[in-house]
């Protein structure tokens, strides 16, 4: 196994940024596409962000562009930082929390290029929730 790749028992895979140069939005999106995913959204979330428990109906990919954030799965947390790629199998529930005072930006994607989410909580922190707060 490559020392930059970790695969967890629930099928989640973390791929650390393998290059010496810092990641850019373009290089992260290109890396995501190399895994066969369609990139559909670049999202920036505020400091101390929390996303309630949810799962995606199909496999999901995240490509961190800037900052640090932690995905909390039932068994353990997985932290990603700029350049990291996170592959999450479909229907694997998780919460997402920024445990710091910095914003976090990441591309999201799926195999189909669509965003299909099953909420397991109140939907707080979702794209829709963030949009409602921005227009309030």
Secondary structure, DSSP 8 states (H G I E B T S, - for coil): --TTEEE-TTS-EEE----SS---HHHHHHHHHTTT-EEEEEEEE-TT-EEEEEEESS-EEEEEEESEEEEE-SS-EEEEETT-EEEE-TT--EEEE--SSS-EEEEEEESSS---EEESS--TTSHHHHHHHHT-
